[in-house]
Amino acid sequence: MTYFRELPSILYQSPLSTRSSSDEYVEVKNLFRRVKLRDDLKGSVTYLTNYYVRDGFRPDQVAEDLYGSSNLDWVVLHTAGIVNIRDEWPLTSKEIYDYSSNKYGNDLNQIRYYVTTEVKDSNGKVYLPKGKIVDSTFTIPDPTSSVATLNPVGGVTNYEHESILNEDKRNITVLRPSYLELFLSDMRRIMTYSKSSQYINLSLIHI
């Protein structure tokens, strides 16, 4: 990840025990300097596009696939709005099973909640969509019969629940490759410090 190379440098009073005076400084990266994607661009189909993270794919592999460089993994994370990669990046199939097994133990396959199954009428039109959370006793009139009722309900286990959440994480929003250079140029411009009353001339101090 080359993100830290993009951060501006600042001069920090040297904490080293070998310094000879309080006027000695060391050059460090300003980790508190941040940029964020403009709010009006977050839903833009012009600059951004959807990307499905395949099983086992890491951010650097996504960056290689999109931009031809694994070093641009930070661009993937930044535009996807991912801050905590441990919690926000999808796990592999094995990892999500191990995680769920450790979390639920013997209750791994216990029903967590119930959802509707798809029901169509006699013309093939969807009468009830699937995936709506309901009670186990939920019923509807049978759209193909004037007297019958249906219980179009299926159970979702704890493991299936975690798998669904993990699957949702696979759908991320990323920067279109054609706008990569513009993105990097704008970021570097924003990150660069301009001269001000707090500006320090490097030629006048010891580093």
KARALIN-V577488 format. One record per residue. N is the residue number from 1. RES is the residue in one letter. PHI is phi in whole degrees, 0 to 359 (999 if undefined). PSI is psi as a letter, one per 40 degrees, with the letter a starting at -180 (999 if undefined). NEAR is the number of other C-alpha atoms within 12 Angstrom. Layout:
n:N res:RES phi:PHI psi:PSI near:NEAR
n:N res:RES phi:PHI psi:PSI near:NEAR
This chain:
n:1 res:M phi:999 psi:h near:20
n:2 res:T phi:260 psi:e near:15
n:3 res:Y phi:304 psi:d near:26
n:4 res:F phi:294 psi:d near:22
n:5 res:R phi:291 psi:d near:18
n:6 res:E phi:278 psi:e near:27
n:7 res:L phi:286 psi:i near:24
n:8 res:P phi:287 psi:i near:25
n:9 res:S phi:267 psi:i near:22
n:10 res:I phi:229 psi:i near:25
n:11 res:L phi:259 psi:h near:23
n:12 res:Y phi:242 psi:h near:21
n:13 res:Q phi:305 psi:h near:20
n:14 res:S phi:301 psi:h near:21
n:15 res:P phi:267 psi:e near:18
n:16 res:L phi:289 psi:i near:14
n:17 res:S phi:290 psi:e near:10
n:18 res:T phi:272 psi:e near:10
n:19 res:R phi:294 psi:i near:15
n:20 res:S phi:261 psi:e near:14
n:21 res:S phi:202 psi:i near:15
n:22 res:S phi:283 psi:e near:17
n:23 res:D phi:269 psi:e near:16
n:24 res:E phi:269 psi:h near:21
n:25 res:Y phi:233 psi:i near:25
n:26 res:V phi:239 psi:i near:20
n:27 res:E phi:270 psi:h near:19
n:28 res:V phi:227 psi:i near:19
n:29 res:K phi:278 psi:h near:19
n:30 res:N phi:276 psi:g near:20
n:31 res:L phi:289 psi:e near:16
n:32 res:F phi:270 psi:e near:13
n:33 res:R phi:284 psi:h near:20
n:34 res:R phi:224 psi:i near:19
n:35 res:V phi:230 psi:i near:25
n:36 res:K phi:221 psi:i near:22
n:37 res:L phi:293 psi:h near:28
n:38 res:R phi:302 psi:h near:17
n:39 res:D phi:301 psi:d near:11
n:40 res:D phi:286 psi:e near:12
n:41 res:L phi:260 psi:e near:19
n:42 res:K phi:298 psi:d near:22
n:43 res:G phi:252 psi:e near:19
n:44 res:S phi:284 psi:h near:18
n:45 res:V phi:274 psi:e near:15
n:46 res:T phi:284 psi:d near:17
n:47 res:Y phi:266 psi:d near:24
n:48 res:L phi:243 psi:i near:28
n:49 res:T phi:214 psi:i near:24
n:50 res:N phi:277 psi:i near:23
n:51 res:Y phi:218 psi:h near:25
n:52 res:Y phi:260 psi:h near:24
n:53 res:V phi:278 psi:h near:30
n:54 res:R phi:291 psi:i near:23
n:55 res:D phi:302 psi:h near:22
n:56 res:G phi:88 psi:e near:19
n:57 res:F phi:286 psi:h near:22
n:58 res:R phi:263 psi:i near:27
n:59 res:P phi:304 psi:d near:39
n:60 res:D phi:292 psi:d near:24
n:61 res:Q phi:286 psi:d near:24
n:62 res:V phi:296 psi:d near:34
n:63 res:A phi:298 psi:d near:31
n:64 res:E phi:297 psi:d near:21
n:65 res:D phi:294 psi:d near:24
n:66 res:L phi:276 psi:d near:28
n:67 res:Y phi:246 psi:e near:25
n:68 res:G phi:78 psi:e near:15
n:69 res:S phi:210 psi:h near:21
n:70 res:S phi:290 psi:e near:22
n:71 res:N phi:290 psi:e near:25
n:72 res:L phi:262 psi:f near:34
n:73 res:D phi:300 psi:d near:31
n:74 res:W phi:293 psi:d near:32
n:75 res:V phi:293 psi:d near:41
n:76 res:V phi:301 psi:d near:42
n:77 res:L phi:294 psi:d near:31
n:78 res:H phi:295 psi:d near:31
n:79 res:T phi:286 psi:d near:37
n:80 res:A phi:278 psi:e near:36
n:81 res:G phi:74 psi:f near:25
n:82 res:I phi:266 psi:h near:25
n:83 res:V phi:256 psi:d near:16
n:84 res:N phi:255 psi:g near:12
n:85 res:I phi:296 psi:d near:19
n:86 res:R phi:297 psi:d near:15
n:87 res:D phi:263 psi:d near:14
n:88 res:E phi:254 psi:e near:21
n:89 res:W phi:266 psi:h near:33
n:90 res:P phi:296 psi:i near:33
n:91 res:L phi:277 psi:i near:31
n:92 res:T phi:286 psi:i near:21
n:93 res:S phi:302 psi:d near:22
n:94 res:K phi:292 psi:d near:16
n:95 res:E phi:296 psi:d near:20
n:96 res:I phi:290 psi:d near:30
n:97 res:Y phi:292 psi:d near:24
n:98 res:D phi:298 psi:d near:18
n:99 res:Y phi:299 psi:d near:22
n:100 res:S phi:294 psi:d near:28
n:101 res:S phi:296 psi:d near:22
n:102 res:N phi:291 psi:d near:16
n:103 res:K phi:285 psi:d near:16
n:104 res:Y phi:253 psi:e near:22
n:105 res:G phi:58 psi:b near:15
n:106 res:N phi:291 psi:e near:14
n:107 res:D phi:267 psi:e near:16
n:108 res:L phi:306 psi:d near:24
n:109 res:N phi:259 psi:e near:21
n:110 res:Q phi:286 psi:i near:19
n:111 res:I phi:293 psi:h near:20
n:112 res:R phi:266 psi:d near:22
n:113 res:Y phi:198 psi:i near:23
n:114 res:Y phi:241 psi:i near:26
n:115 res:V phi:227 psi:i near:28
n:116 res:T phi:284 psi:i near:27
n:117 res:T phi:258 psi:i near:26
n:118 res:E phi:290 psi:h near:22
n:119 res:V phi:234 psi:h near:27
n:120 res:K phi:244 psi:i near:21
n:121 res:D phi:276 psi:a near:17
n:122 res:S phi:293 psi:e near:12
n:123 res:N phi:265 psi:e near:10
n:124 res:G phi:86 psi:e near:12
n:125 res:K phi:277 psi:h near:13
n:126 res:V phi:293 psi:h near:15
n:127 res:Y phi:268 psi:d near:21
n:128 res:L phi:219 psi:h near:24
n:129 res:P phi:286 psi:i near:17
n:130 res:K phi:275 psi:i near:19
n:131 res:G phi:93 psi:e near:20
n:132 res:K phi:279 psi:h near:21
n:133 res:I phi:288 psi:h near:21
n:134 res:V phi:218 psi:i near:22
n:135 res:D phi:282 psi:i near:19
n:136 res:S phi:295 psi:d near:21
n:137 res:T phi:265 psi:e near:18
n:138 res:F phi:300 psi:h near:20
n:139 res:T phi:224 psi:i near:21
n:140 res:I phi:220 psi:i near:24
n:141 res:P phi:296 psi:i near:19
n:142 res:D phi:290 psi:h near:19
n:143 res:P phi:293 psi:e near:23
n:144 res:T phi:257 psi:e near:19
n:145 res:S phi:217 psi:i near:13
n:146 res:S phi:273 psi:e near:11
n:147 res:V phi:236 psi:d near:10
n:148 res:A phi:276 psi:i near:12
n:149 res:T phi:235 psi:i near:16
n:150 res:L phi:237 psi:i near:24
n:151 res:N phi:240 psi:g near:23
n:152 res:P phi:279 psi:g near:30
n:153 res:V phi:230 psi:h near:26
n:154 res:G phi:229 psi:i near:25
n:155 res:G phi:272 psi:i near:28
n:156 res:V phi:245 psi:h near:27
n:157 res:T phi:282 psi:i near:23
n:158 res:N phi:301 psi:d near:28
n:159 res:Y phi:294 psi:d near:32
n:160 res:E phi:297 psi:d near:28
n:161 res:H phi:299 psi:d near:27
n:162 res:E phi:294 psi:d near:29
n:163 res:S phi:294 psi:d near:27
n:164 res:I phi:295 psi:d near:22
n:165 res:L phi:298 psi:d near:20
n:166 res:N phi:293 psi:d near:30
n:167 res:E phi:296 psi:d near:23
n:168 res:D phi:299 psi:d near:20
n:169 res:K phi:290 psi:e near:29
n:170 res:R phi:286 psi:d near:30
n:171 res:N phi:266 psi:h near:22
n:172 res:I phi:241 psi:i near:30
n:173 res:T phi:254 psi:h near:31
n:174 res:V phi:230 psi:i near:42
n:175 res:L phi:286 psi:h near:38
n:176 res:R phi:295 psi:h near:26
n:177 res:P phi:306 psi:d near:27
n:178 res:S phi:293 psi:e near:16
n:179 res:Y phi:253 psi:e near:21
n:180 res:L phi:299 psi:d near:24
n:181 res:E phi:297 psi:d near:17
n:182 res:L phi:296 psi:d near:15
n:183 res:F phi:298 psi:d near:28
n:184 res:L phi:295 psi:d near:26
n:185 res:S phi:297 psi:d near:14
n:186 res:D phi:295 psi:d near:18
n:187 res:M phi:296 psi:d near:26
n:188 res:R phi:295 psi:d near:21
n:189 res:R phi:294 psi:d near:16
n:190 res:I phi:292 psi:d near:19
n:191 res:M phi:288 psi:d near:26
n:192 res:T phi:286 psi:h near:19
n:193 res:Y phi:283 psi:i near:19
n:194 res:S phi:260 psi:i near:12
n:195 res:K phi:293 psi:h near:9
n:196 res:S phi:208 psi:a near:8
n:197 res:S phi:294 psi:e near:8
n:198 res:Q phi:260 psi:e near:10
n:199 res:Y phi:291 psi:h near:13
n:200 res:I phi:242 psi:h near:19
n:201 res:N phi:283 psi:h near:14
n:202 res:L phi:298 psi:d near:16
n:203 res:S phi:284 psi:e near:9
n:204 res:L phi:256 psi:e near:11
n:205 res:I phi:230 psi:i near:18
n:206 res:H phi:264 psi:h near:20
n:207 res:I phi:246 psi:999 near:23
